C-alpha cells in the first residue's frame, strides 16, 4: 500500500513539473508589451505569446490565456482579443497578421518595433 502511495506522489510531482514546464514554454516572461500600448492583462498575454514565437495557433493562445482555469470560453474569444489588439497596436506600427488555417503572428515590421 505504501509503495502505491509513493508511486502516486511521484507521478503527481512529475505531472506538476511537466505542467509548469509547458506553461513556461507557452508564456515566457521575457517579452512584455510596452505600457504605451495600453493592453489589458489578457491582451498582454496574447502579445507576449505572439512576440515569443513565429506564430501562435488559436489553441496555443487559449492555453496561454486560460491554462490556469478549469473552464475556458469559446475559442472565438481569441478573434475578439486580436481584433481589439489590432486597434490598440495600429498607432505604434505593430500589426497582427492572420495566417489562414493556422493562427496569428506579429508582422515582421511589428517585430522590429517590439525589439526596439
N, CA and C atoms as an extended XYZ file, in Angstrom:
348
Properties=species:S:1:pos:R:3:atomname:S:1:resname:S:1:resid:I:1 pbc="F F F"
N         0.816       -1.198        0.000 N   UNK     1
C         0.000        0.000        0.000 CA  UNK     1
C         0.861        1.264        0.000 C   UNK     1
N         1.911        1.260        0.841 N   UNK     2
C         2.794        2.418        0.899 CA  UNK     2
C         3.511        2.637       -0.424 C   UNK     2
N         3.860        1.546       -1.104 N   UNK     3
C         4.513        1.662       -2.408 CA  UNK     3
C         3.596        2.336       -3.414 C   UNK     3
N         2.326        1.999       -3.366 N   UNK     4
C         1.357        2.589       -4.281 CA  UNK     4
C         1.217        4.082       -4.015 C   UNK     4
N         1.162        4.465       -2.751 N   UNK     5
C         1.054        5.877       -2.379 CA  UNK     5
C         2.302        6.632       -2.830 C   UNK     5
N         3.479        6.038       -2.646 N   UNK     6
C         4.724        6.675       -3.092 CA  UNK     6
C         4.748        6.843       -4.605 C   UNK     6
N         4.286        5.829       -5.335 N   UNK     7
C         4.230        5.919       -6.793 CA  UNK     7
C         3.279        7.021       -7.244 C   UNK     7
N         2.144        7.136       -6.562 N   UNK     8
C         1.181        8.180       -6.906 CA  UNK     8
C         1.760        9.562       -6.622 C   UNK     8
N         2.438        9.725       -5.509 N   UNK     9
C         3.070       11.011       -5.174 CA  UNK     9
C         4.130       11.377       -6.209 C   UNK     9
N         4.940       10.394       -6.588 N   UNK    10
C         5.970       10.640       -7.596 CA  UNK    10
C         5.339       11.038       -8.929 C   UNK    10
N         4.275       10.357       -9.295 N   UNK    11
C         3.589       10.657      -10.559 CA  UNK    11
C         2.978       12.059      -10.521 C   UNK    11
N         2.371       12.425       -9.421 N   UNK    12
C         1.788       13.755       -9.276 CA  UNK    12
C         2.879       14.815       -9.349 C   UNK    12
N         3.991       14.596       -8.676 N   UNK    13
C         5.102       15.546       -8.711 CA  UNK    13
C         5.639       15.686      -10.135 C   UNK    13
N         5.759       14.568      -10.842 N   UNK    14
C         6.220       14.594      -12.226 CA  UNK    14
C         5.260       15.393      -13.096 C   UNK    14
N         3.964       15.139      -12.968 N   UNK    15
C         2.963       15.829      -13.784 CA  UNK    15
C         2.907       17.323      -13.463 C   UNK    15
N         3.012       17.686      -12.183 N   UNK    16
C         3.022       19.097      -11.809 CA  UNK    16
C         4.222       19.810      -12.426 C   UNK    16
N         5.379       19.168      -12.415 N   UNK    17
C         6.570       19.769      -13.015 CA  UNK    17
C         6.399       19.898      -14.518 C   UNK    17
N         5.813       18.906      -15.158 N   UNK    18
C         5.592       18.957      -16.607 CA  UNK    18
C         4.638       20.096      -16.969 C   UNK    18
N         3.584       20.270      -16.200 N   UNK    19
C         2.651       21.375      -16.432 CA  UNK    19
C         3.372       22.704      -16.285 C   UNK    19
N         4.209       22.838      -15.264 N   UNK    20
C         4.976       24.067      -15.068 CA  UNK    20
C         5.865       24.351      -16.278 C   UNK    20
N         6.541       23.323      -16.780 N   UNK    21
C         7.403       23.490      -17.940 CA  UNK    21
C         6.615       23.900      -19.178 C   UNK    21
N         5.466       23.282      -19.376 N   UNK    22
C         4.641       23.614      -20.536 CA  UNK    22
C         4.104       25.039      -20.448 C   UNK    22
N         3.670       25.439      -19.265 N   UNK    23
C         3.192       26.805      -19.087 CA  UNK    23
C         4.314       27.798      -19.334 C   UNK    23
N         5.496       27.495      -18.876 N   UNK    24
C         6.648       28.373      -19.097 CA  UNK    24
C         6.966       28.475      -20.587 C   UNK    24
N         6.843       27.362      -21.293 N   UNK    25
C         7.104       27.365      -22.732 CA  UNK    25
C         6.055       28.186      -23.477 C   UNK    25
N         4.823       28.151      -23.008 N   UNK    26
C         3.751       28.892      -23.659 CA  UNK    26
C         3.759       30.367      -23.304 C   UNK    26
N         4.212       30.698      -22.118 N   UNK    27
C         4.144       32.076      -21.641 CA  UNK    27
C         5.496       32.551      -21.126 C   UNK    27
N         6.488       32.675      -21.990 N   UNK    28
C         7.769       33.175      -21.496 CA  UNK    28
C         7.621       34.596      -20.980 C   UNK    28
N         8.297       34.877      -19.897 N   UNK    29
C         8.177       36.180      -19.252 CA  UNK    29
C         9.084       37.232      -19.880 C   UNK    29
N         9.913       36.828      -20.830 N   UNK    30
C        10.917       37.748      -21.355 CA  UNK    30
C        10.350       38.829      -22.279 C   UNK    30
N         9.199       38.616      -22.885 N   UNK    31
C         8.635       39.585      -23.821 CA  UNK    31
C         7.436       40.260      -23.159 C   UNK    31
N         7.584       41.552      -22.942 N   UNK    32
C         6.485       42.301      -22.338 CA  UNK    32
C         6.077       43.424      -23.276 C   UNK    32
N         4.794       43.667      -23.327 N   UNK    33
C         4.287       44.756      -24.164 CA  UNK    33
C         4.596       46.095      -23.480 C   UNK    33
N         5.044       47.067      -24.246 N   UNK    34
C         5.268       48.396      -23.659 CA  UNK    34
C         3.973       48.946      -23.066 C   UNK    34
N         4.086       49.674      -21.988 N   UNK    35
C         2.910       50.210      -21.295 CA  UNK    35
C         2.128       51.169      -22.187 C   UNK    35
N         2.814       51.796      -23.125 N   UNK    36
C         2.152       52.739      -24.033 CA  UNK    36
C         1.062       52.066      -24.867 C   UNK    36
N         1.178       50.749      -25.066 N   UNK    37
C         0.178       50.027      -25.857 CA  UNK    37
C        -1.170       49.950      -25.144 C   UNK    37
N        -1.167       50.134      -23.836 N   UNK    38
C        -2.378       50.112      -23.005 CA  UNK    38
C        -3.194       48.836      -23.202 C   UNK    38
N        -2.508       47.704      -23.181 N   UNK    39
C        -3.169       46.413      -23.317 CA  UNK    39
C        -3.686       45.942      -21.961 C   UNK    39
N        -4.807       45.246      -21.994 N   UNK    40
C        -5.309       44.617      -20.773 CA  UNK    40
C        -4.373       43.460      -20.422 C   UNK    40
N        -4.555       42.876      -19.259 N   UNK    41
C        -3.706       41.756      -18.837 CA  UNK    41
C        -3.785       40.598      -19.832 C   UNK    41
N        -4.988       40.256      -20.270 N   UNK    42
C        -5.131       39.156      -21.227 CA  UNK    42
C        -4.559       39.519      -22.592 C   UNK    42
N        -4.746       40.742      -23.030 N   UNK    43
C        -4.164       41.176      -24.298 CA  UNK    43
C        -2.641       41.117      -24.222 C   UNK    43
N        -2.083       41.502      -23.083 N   UNK    44
C        -0.634       41.445      -22.901 CA  UNK    44
C        -0.132       40.004      -22.953 C   UNK    44
N        -0.919       39.068      -22.436 N   UNK    45
C        -0.548       37.655      -22.522 CA  UNK    45
C        -0.528       37.187      -23.974 C   UNK    45
N        -1.527       37.598      -24.737 N   UNK    46
C        -1.576       37.246      -26.157 CA  UNK    46
C        -0.378       37.858      -26.872 C   UNK    46
N        -0.104       39.130      -26.595 N   UNK    47
C         1.028       39.813      -27.213 CA  UNK    47
C         2.333       39.081      -26.907 C   UNK    47
N         2.549       38.760      -25.651 N   UNK    48
C         3.760       38.059      -25.235 CA  UNK    48
C         3.874       36.716      -25.946 C   UNK    48
N         2.756       36.027      -26.049 N   UNK    49
C         2.735       34.722      -26.715 CA  UNK    49
C         3.144       34.869      -28.180 C   UNK    49
N         2.575       35.839      -28.871 N   UNK    50
C         2.888       36.033      -30.285 CA  UNK    50
C         4.311       36.549      -30.497 C   UNK    50
N         4.759       37.406      -29.602 N   UNK    51
C         6.091       38.002      -29.750 CA  UNK    51
C         7.211       37.004      -29.474 C   UNK    51
N         6.902       35.913      -28.809 N   UNK    52
C         7.940       34.961      -28.433 CA  UNK    52
C         8.055       33.774      -29.386 C   UNK    52
N         7.307       33.800      -30.505 N   UNK    53
C         7.350       32.677      -31.454 CA  UNK    53
C         7.026       33.167      -32.849 C   UNK    53
N         7.205       32.304      -33.821 N   UNK    54
C         6.913       32.667      -35.209 CA  UNK    54
C         5.431       32.952      -35.413 C   UNK    54
N         4.570       32.141      -34.828 N   UNK    55
C         3.131       32.368      -34.880 CA  UNK    55
C         2.479       31.598      -33.745 C   UNK    55
N         1.259       31.968      -33.444 N   UNK    56
C         0.504       31.278      -32.413 CA  UNK    56
C        -0.787       30.734      -32.992 C   UNK    56
N        -1.062       29.481      -32.717 N   UNK    57
C        -2.346       28.922      -33.120 CA  UNK    57
C        -3.410       29.401      -32.143 C   UNK    57
N        -4.657       29.292      -32.537 N   UNK    58
C        -5.721       29.681      -31.610 CA  UNK    58
C        -5.662       28.826      -30.349 C   UNK    58
N        -5.340       27.541      -30.517 N   UNK    59
C        -5.263       26.651      -29.366 CA  UNK    59
C        -4.121       27.040      -28.430 C   UNK    59
N        -2.970       27.413      -28.997 N   UNK    60
C        -1.854       27.794      -28.130 CA  UNK    60
C        -2.134       29.114      -27.418 C   UNK    60
N        -2.840       30.016      -28.090 N   UNK    61
C        -3.221       31.283      -27.451 CA  UNK    61
C        -4.213       31.016      -26.323 C   UNK    61
N        -5.145       30.094      -26.548 N   UNK    62
C        -6.098       29.728      -25.491 CA  UNK    62
C        -5.352       29.164      -24.280 C   UNK    62
N        -4.336       28.338      -24.529 N   UNK    63
C        -3.543       27.794      -23.424 CA  UNK    63
C        -2.814       28.912      -22.680 C   UNK    63
N        -2.283       29.871      -23.422 N   UNK    64
C        -1.588       30.994      -22.783 CA  UNK    64
C        -2.541       31.814      -21.928 C   UNK    64
N        -3.780       31.916      -22.373 N   UNK    65
C        -4.767       32.717      -21.649 CA  UNK    65
C        -5.424       31.976      -20.491 C   UNK    65
N        -5.770       30.720      -20.703 N   UNK    66
C        -6.666       30.041      -19.764 CA  UNK    66
C        -6.134       28.735      -19.214 C   UNK    66
N        -4.830       28.513      -19.256 N   UNK    67
C        -4.293       27.248      -18.751 CA  UNK    67
C        -4.503       27.087      -17.252 C   UNK    67
N        -4.743       28.180      -16.556 N   UNK    68
C        -4.925       28.114      -15.107 CA  UNK    68
C        -6.386       28.013      -14.689 C   UNK    68
N        -7.281       27.834      -15.628 N   UNK    69
C        -8.712       27.759      -15.323 CA  UNK    69
C        -9.281       26.398      -15.690 C   UNK    69
N       -10.250       25.954      -14.924 N   UNK    70
C       -10.906       24.679      -15.216 CA  UNK    70
C       -11.797       24.810      -16.451 C   UNK    70
N       -12.493       25.929      -16.559 N   UNK    71
C       -13.362       26.160      -17.709 CA  UNK    71
C       -12.811       27.327      -18.511 C   UNK    71
N       -12.933       27.209      -19.819 N   UNK    72
C       -12.474       28.294      -20.671 CA  UNK    72
C       -13.595       28.679      -21.619 C   UNK    72
N       -13.583       29.927      -22.088 N   UNK    73
C       -14.631       30.366      -23.017 CA  UNK    73
C       -14.453       29.725      -24.397 C   UNK    73
N       -15.342       30.054      -25.290 N   UNK    74
C       -15.258       29.553      -26.659 CA  UNK    74
C       -13.982       30.067      -27.325 C   UNK    74
N       -13.455       29.299      -28.247 N   UNK    75
C       -12.203       29.655      -28.924 CA  UNK    75
C       -12.343       30.944      -29.730 C   UNK    75
N       -13.556       31.341      -30.062 N   UNK    76
C       -13.809       32.582      -30.800 CA  UNK    76
C       -13.288       33.802      -30.034 C   UNK    76
N       -13.100       33.680      -28.732 N   UNK    77
C       -12.607       34.792      -27.918 CA  UNK    77
C       -11.222       35.246      -28.391 C   UNK    77
N       -10.445       34.331      -28.962 N   UNK    78
C        -9.123       34.693      -29.490 CA  UNK    78
C        -9.277       35.749      -30.582 C   UNK    78
N       -10.260       35.556      -31.458 N   UNK    79
C       -10.506       36.533      -32.529 CA  UNK    79
C       -10.893       37.892      -31.956 C   UNK    79
N       -11.645       37.875      -30.875 N   UNK    80
C       -12.060       39.126      -30.227 CA  UNK    80
C       -10.842       39.858      -29.668 C   UNK    80
N        -9.960       39.132      -28.967 N   UNK    81
C        -8.748       39.748      -28.432 CA  UNK    81
C        -7.893       40.324      -29.550 C   UNK    81
N        -7.721       39.566      -30.618 N   UNK    82
C        -6.886       40.025      -31.732 CA  UNK    82
C        -7.479       41.282      -32.357 C   UNK    82
N        -8.787       41.314      -32.538 N   UNK    83
C        -9.454       42.488      -33.108 CA  UNK    83
C        -9.207       43.730      -32.244 C   UNK    83
N        -9.382       43.607      -30.945 N   UNK    84
C        -9.165       44.737      -30.033 CA  UNK    84
C        -7.697       45.164      -30.020 C   UNK    84
N        -6.805       44.169      -30.039 N   UNK    85
C        -5.376       44.480      -30.018 CA  UNK    85
C        -4.935       45.190      -31.285 C   UNK    85
N        -5.474       44.791      -32.419 N   UNK    86
C        -5.103       45.435      -33.680 CA  UNK    86
C        -5.373       46.937      -33.623 C   UNK    86
N        -6.520       47.310      -33.067 N   UNK    87
C        -6.853       48.742      -32.942 CA  UNK    87
C        -5.874       49.464      -32.029 C   UNK    87
N        -5.511       48.835      -30.922 N   UNK    88
C        -4.606       49.464      -29.967 CA  UNK    88
C        -3.176       49.543      -30.488 C   UNK    88
N        -2.752       48.566      -31.266 N   UNK    89
C        -1.366       48.498      -31.731 CA  UNK    89
C        -1.112       49.282      -33.013 C   UNK    89
N        -2.153       49.534      -33.787 N   UNK    90
C        -2.010       50.206      -35.079 CA  UNK    90
C        -1.253       51.532      -34.983 C   UNK    90
N        -1.567       52.407      -34.016 N   UNK    91
C        -0.840       53.685      -33.940 CA  UNK    91
C         0.669       53.527      -33.710 C   UNK    91
N         1.087       52.370      -33.242 N   UNK    92
C         2.503       52.132      -32.956 CA  UNK    92
C         3.193       51.367      -34.088 C   UNK    92
N         2.469       51.132      -35.170 N   UNK    93
C         3.050       50.423      -36.306 CA  UNK    93
C         3.207       48.934      -36.100 C   UNK    93
N         2.533       48.399      -35.099 N   UNK    94
C         2.594       46.964      -34.826 CA  UNK    94
C         1.333       46.330      -35.396 C   UNK    94
N         1.530       45.304      -36.216 N   UNK    95
C         0.387       44.642      -36.853 CA  UNK    95
C         0.351       43.168      -36.480 C   UNK    95
N        -0.852       42.658      -36.347 N   UNK    96
C        -1.053       41.220      -36.152 CA  UNK    96
C        -1.629       40.685      -37.451 C   UNK    96
N        -0.921       39.738      -38.046 N   UNK    97
C        -1.371       39.135      -39.293 CA  UNK    97
C        -2.106       37.836      -39.010 C   UNK    97
N        -3.087       37.553      -39.857 N   UNK    98
C        -3.780       36.273      -39.802 CA  UNK    98
C        -3.066       35.306      -40.730 C   UNK    98
N        -2.752       34.138      -40.228 N   UNK    99
C        -2.218       33.061      -41.051 CA  UNK    99
C        -3.386       32.095      -41.231 C   UNK    99
N        -4.049       32.191      -42.362 N   UNK   100
C        -5.288       31.440      -42.587 CA  UNK   100
C        -5.087       29.954      -42.358 C   UNK   100
N        -5.971       29.399      -41.543 N   UNK   101
C        -5.939       27.978      -41.234 CA  UNK   101
C        -4.925       27.599      -40.171 C   UNK   101
N        -4.137       28.575      -39.687 N   UNK   102
C        -3.120       28.265      -38.688 CA  UNK   102
C        -3.246       29.100      -37.429 C   UNK   102
N        -3.313       30.424      -37.569 N   UNK   103
C        -3.387       31.272      -36.384 CA  UNK   103
C        -2.999       32.699      -36.687 C   UNK   103
N        -2.191       33.291      -35.808 N   UNK   104
C        -1.803       34.693      -35.921 CA  UNK   104
C        -0.311       34.840      -35.686 C   UNK   104
N         0.232       35.951      -36.192 N   UNK   105
C         1.629       36.294      -35.919 CA  UNK   105
C         1.769       37.806      -35.928 C   UNK   105
N         2.799       38.271      -35.243 N   UNK   106
C         3.140       39.684      -35.333 CA  UNK   106
C         3.827       39.884      -36.676 C   UNK   106
N         3.407       40.903      -37.403 N   UNK   107
C         4.022       41.200      -38.689 CA  UNK   107
C         5.486       41.522      -38.482 C   UNK   107
N         6.307       41.214      -39.430 N   UNK   108
C         7.749       41.437      -39.298 CA  UNK   108
C         8.111       42.855      -38.927 C   UNK   108
N         7.522       43.909      -39.538 N   UNK   109
C         7.851       45.253      -39.061 CA  UNK   109
C         7.480       45.438      -37.589 C   UNK   109
N         6.407       44.779      -37.157 N   UNK   110
C         5.997       44.843      -35.759 CA  UNK   110
C         7.029       44.220      -34.846 C   UNK   110
N         7.686       43.163      -35.319 N   UNK   111
C         8.710       42.518      -34.507 CA  UNK   111
C         9.879       43.475      -34.286 C   UNK   111
N        10.220       44.281      -35.285 N   UNK   112
C        11.299       45.255      -35.128 CA  UNK   112
C        10.914       46.299      -34.080 C   UNK   112
N         9.639       46.705      -34.113 N   UNK   113
C         9.143       47.663      -33.128 CA  UNK   113
C         9.264       47.082      -31.715 C   UNK   113
N         8.906       45.809      -31.573 N   UNK   114
C         8.952       45.159      -30.269 CA  UNK   114
C        10.386       45.123      -29.759 C   UNK   114
N        11.322       44.786      -30.635 N   UNK   115
C        12.722       44.712      -30.236 CA  UNK   115
C        13.270       46.061      -29.793 C   UNK   115
N        12.752       47.142      -30.406 N   UNK   116
C        13.212       48.491      -30.066 CA  UNK   116
C        12.588       48.917      -28.781 C   UNK   116
